[in-house]
C-alpha cells in the first residue's frame, strides 16, 4: 500500500512539473513552432536544432512576479552562465522553481518513508537533484566540445586555405559539424552578420561554451586579428595542442579509474548488504523502520554514504 501511495505521489508530481512548464511557456513554445513552420530547417538563424531569436530576451522568468524578484541579482547572472554552459534553454526562474519542486518531492517522500523531523533530510536531498543534473549536462556538453573541437579547427584551417574568409570559414565549420559545435559556430556567424562586432561575438561564444579549448581558441583568434600573423599556422598549432591535451586527459583518467571505482563499490556495498539481509530476514531489519531511533540511523547511514562517496570522488578527480 505504501509503495502504491509513493508511486501515485511521484506520478502526480511529474504531471505537475510538465503541466506547469507547458502552461508557463505556452506562448514561447507556440511562437517557436510557428517560426519552424515559416522558416524550415535551412533558414537564417533558425536553421539549427535550437531556434534563436533576433531580439535578446533579458527576462529571467516568464512569471512577471518572479522576473521582478530575480532580475539583476548575482545568483541570476551566475545561474544564466551555468545554464548556458549546459546548453539549456531554461531560464533561471524556471530552474529555481524546479529546484523548489524537487525539494518538496524529497520532503514528501521522506515524510511517507520515515516521518517526523527526520523528513527534513528528504528536503536536503531533493533540492540538489536539479543542480546535479545540470552538472551532468555540463559535463556531457563539455566532453562533446573537447572531442569535436580539433576536427572543427582542421575544417576551419582547410576552409581558410581554400580562400574562405574567417566568417565564411566559421559558417562552413558550423554546417559540417554536429551539435553542440554546430549551434555555436552558426550563432557566431549569424550574430556578426546581424551587425555584432566580431570580437564581441567571439567573446560571447567563448562565454557560452565555457571550456578550456574555447578560452584558448578565442583569445588567440582575437589577438591574431588585431596584430596579424599566419592564421592557418595558428589554428594548426592550437589543434595539435588540444589533441595532446586530450591524450594527457585520457592517460590521467586511466590512472584515476581505480580509486573512482573503489568509491563506487564502497558506496554501493552498504545498500547491497542491507537489501540482502532484508531479503533473508525481514524481522531482523524491521526495527530500522518501526523504531524512531532506527529511522534516524537509516537517515544517518544514507547521508554518510553520500558524503563519503563525494569526498572519495573529489580526491580522485583532477582538474586541468
N, C-alpha and C positions, 0 to 999 in steps of 0.2 A: 504494500500500500504506500509506504514511504517513497519507494522508488518511482511509483506512478505519479505521486504528487510532485516530486522533484522534476520528473520529465515534463509534466504539464507546465510547471513554472518556467523551465528553460525554454520550451517552445513558445510560451506566451511572451517571454522577454525578447526572444528573437523576432517574433512578429511585430512587437512594439518598436524594436530598433528599425526594422525595414520600413514599417509604416511611417514612423517619424521622419526618417531620412527622405522618403519619397514625397511626403507632404511638404517638408521644408524646402526641398529642391525641385518642386514640381515645375516652376517657371523656367529654371535653368535647364532642366532635362528636356522640357518641351522645346526650348529655343535651340538646344544642341541638336535635337533630332531634326528640327526644321532646317537648320543650317546644313546638316549632312545631306538631306534630300535635295536642297537647292544647288549645293556646290559639288557633291560627289566626292570620290576618293582622290581626285587628281587636281583639285582646285586650290590655288593660293595657299594661305596659311592654314587652311583646314584639311590639307592633304594627309596629315599624319594621323595616327591612331587616336590621338587626343586633340579635339578641336580647340583652337586658340581664338581668343577674341582680340580684335584690333584695339579696343579700349581696355585700359587697365582697370581691373576690379579691385579696389582697395578695401572692400568690406571684409571683416573677419568673420562674419556670420550673416546668414540671410534673415535671422531673427533680429529685428530692429533693436530691441532692448539689450540683447546680448552683444550686438555690434557696438552700441554706445558704451557699454560697460568695459569692453575689452580693447577698444581702439586706442592705439598709442601706447599700450603697456609693453614693458620689456619682455614679459613672458610671451606675448603675442608675436613679437618680432622674432624671438628665438624659435617659437613653435612653427612659424611660417617657414623659417630656414630649414628646420628638421623635416617638415612635410615635403618641401621641395627636394631635399636630398633623397627622400624615399620615392619620389615621382608620384606622390599622392595628389589627388585633386580635391581633397578635403580642405575645408577652411578651418582655422584654429578653433573657432567657436563650435563647429561640429565635432571636432576631435575631443574637445573638453567635455562636451555633452556625452559622447561615447564613454569617456573615462568615468564620468559620474554614474552612468548607467551600468557599466561593468562593476563598479564598486557596490552598487545597490544589489546587483545579481549575486555577487560574492557574499554580501551580508545576508541575503535571503536564504541562500543555500546553507550557509553556516548556521543560521537560526533553525532550519529544519534538521540539520545533522547533529548539532551539539547543544544549541540553545544557550541561554544565559549570556553573561557578559563576555564569555569567550567567543561569541559570534562576531565581535569586532575584528577578530583575526580574518574573517572572511572579507570584511571591508578592506583591510590592508592588503590582502592577497588579490582581490579583484581589481582594485584601482590600477596596479601596474600592468595589467594584461594588455591594454591598447598600446602602451609605451613599448612593451616587449615586442609586440607585433610590428610596431613602427621601426624598431631597431632591426628586426629581422628583414623587413623590406629594404631598409637602407643597405644592409649587408649584401643582399642579393643583387640590388641595383649597382652597388659599388663593384662587386666582382664582375658583373656584366660589362661595366665600363672598362675595368682593368684588362679583361681578356680581349675586348674588341678594339681598344684604343691603338695598339701598334699597327694592326692591319688597316685601320682607318687612316693613320698617318702615312702608310705606304700608298694607299689610294690617293691621298691628297698630294703626295710627292709626285706620283706619276701624272696626275692632272696638271700640276704646275709645270712639269717638264714638257707636257703636250701643248703648253701655251695658255692654259686657263689662268684667269685672274684669281686672287685669293678668295673673293666672294663666290665666284663660279666653282672653284675647287671645293669650297665648303658645301655648296649645294650638291655637287656631284657625290661627295662622301655621304651626305645625308640620304640621297636617293639610293645609293648602293649598300648602305649599312642597315643593320637590324636595330630594333628597339633595344635599349633606350637612346643609343647614339643617334639614331635617325631623327628623333624628335628634336634633340638639342641642336644638331647641326642645321636642320631645316629652319628651326626657330631663329637661330642667328642670322641665317640668310634672309628670312622674311623681315626680321626687325631692322636690319640695316637697309633693306630695300624700301621700307616704310619711312626712312629718314633718321633712324637712330645711328649715332656715331659708331664707327667700327670698334673703337676702344671700349665704349660703353657696352656695346652688345657682347664683346668678348668677355668683359668682366662679369656681366650678368650671367653668361654661360658658365663661367668658372664657379660662380656662387651657386648656381643650380646643381651642377654636377658634384662639387664638393670633394673630389678625390685628389690625391697627390699628383696623379697624372695631369689633371686639369690645371693644378697650380704650377706645374712645370711647363705645360704647353702654352697657356695663355700669356703669362708674363714674357716668355721668350718671344712669342709672336708680336707682342706689343713693342718690345724693345727693338726687334728687327725692323718693324715698320717705322720707328722713329729714328733709328741710327743707320739703317741699311745693312746690307750683307747678303750672303747667299742663303735664301730661304729654303731651297731644296736640301742643301747640306745640313742646315739647322734641324729640319724635320727628320732627316735620316738619323742624325745623332740622337735626337730625342726618342725616336722609335727604338733604336738599339739599346738605349739606356733603360727604357721601360721594360723591354724584354729581359734584360739582365736582372732587373729588379724583381720581375715576376718569377724568374728562375730561383732567385735567392729566397723569395717568399715560399715557394714550393718546397725547397730544401728545409726551410725553417719549420714549415707545417709538418714535415715528416719527422723531424726531431722532437716536436712537441706533441705528437699524436699519442704517445704512450701515457703521459700524465693526464691528458684530456680524457682518454678512455678510462683511466683509473678513476677519475672524478665521476664519470657516468656510472661505472659499475658500483662504486661505493654509495652513490646516491640512490641507485635502484635496489641495492641489496636489502635495506630495511623494509621496503614495500613488498618485495618478493617474499621475504621471510614472514611478514605479517599475514599476507594472503595465504601462504602455505599452511601456517599454524591455524589460521581461521578455518580453512577448509578441512583440516584434520580434526580439530577440537574447537567447536564454536563456543562451548560453555567456558573454556579456559580464557577466551578473549572477551567474553561478554561484559565483565566489569569495566572495560575501557569505554564502553558505550552507555552503560547504565549508571555508573557512579560519577558524580561531578568531578572528583579528582582524576578519574580515568579519562574523562573528556579533556581536561586541561593537559594531561600527559600526552594525549594524541596530538593536540594543537602544538605543544612544545616540540614533540618529535618531528612533525612536519616542517615547522619553521626552522628547526636546527638543521635538518637535511638540506633544505633550500639554501640556507646561509652557507653551509659547508660546501655545497656544490659551487655556488657563486665564487667563493673565495678560492677554491682549487682551480676553477676555470680561469679566474683572473691571473693567478700565479703562472699558469701555463700559457697565457696569451701574451704575445709580444707585439707591441705597436711599432710600426716602422714609419 
